[in-house]
């Protein structure tokens, strides 16, 4: 096992070594602060939300109208003033800004930045529930498509090998980390059109390496599915902490992560969001055509249906399974790149954060069915985003899992799954 971990570390080190270990911030030395005043008089109890690396923070102004928060690193942050906490008839006003209660700031070399708001009499900008629903619906479709890229690979692996691969989240993380190494200014700094596809190729190579050094030898030894699942959990932990060792515990950004938003009626999308949706659809359509009409795709479906019968009919099961691992790795890597833009940011445990959602999508669609995983991902993605209208964001993932349980109570085999007789 020591040899295996060393070999895996060498593969991951190829794309993470030059990034170097990130130094941990001591005492959170970086700070964002500001004042909220009305005609020179301080406003107390006004709520502000600061979003960026490290997650969201909330703060209220003190009796002097002042506020401050410590942030973990020099990066871009968004400061939003909650107009509901302002006195009646008072609003944030700025004729030159469509969203005056929201400001984007950057903590630079000095480690300090000040954000002030112009407060006066005016009409508050209120977004209707319907407009919020449409915005979250589109965001949910975007999230569901990128979740589907990863879940399809996870479902293919389960269908052809029976492995519940708990390390699939780390394969997603690998794509984002590889992209960061290839396109970030402190590393190779390749153009996006070269670096991002190369990151996907490296992710596919990772899938091949894992099959060669780990999964194929275990298959030949006829290791049971429970033992394989435990091995995948150990592999997940090993890969996760290798990432943390090389890239640290902070959050890094890919180029153009803060792209400006374009308005399409009530829906606002950046060009990154639009490109992500289009790319996801094109890849999924291409994958569906490959799985449906190509010889390898038909062989993959045959193995998923009945592996012994497929082998007896002349299909090279080992070869097809290896192709499946390569495809699953490439799709997971692409999902990782798109998720790094969606969050936005890259962290050592980002794949683990969506692993349960991938399993939920696969289970909801029907175990071992690639098209079911895609449908399940779209449902989970939309539910996760839309549910944020009524429940706190910290609970929106739990809401999707509750819906999964409810659906399985009525259709235990999943949406596209088949009933199987046990015993």
WOJOCOR-V187817 format. One record per helix or strand. SS is the DSSP state (alpha for helix, beta for strand). FROM is the first residue (numbers start at 1). TO is the last residue. If there is no record, write none. Layout:
SS&FROM&TO  SS&FROM&TO
This chain:
alpha&2&19  beta&30&38  beta&41&42  beta&47&52  beta&57&60  beta&66&71  beta&76&81  alpha&83&85  beta&90&92  beta&102&106  beta&112&114  beta&117&121  alpha&129&161  alpha&168&183  alpha&192&220  alpha&225&247  beta&252&252  beta&261&264  beta&267&270  alpha&271&293  alpha&295&305  alpha&307&312  alpha&317&343  beta&346&346  alpha&350&365  alpha&370&389  alpha&393&410
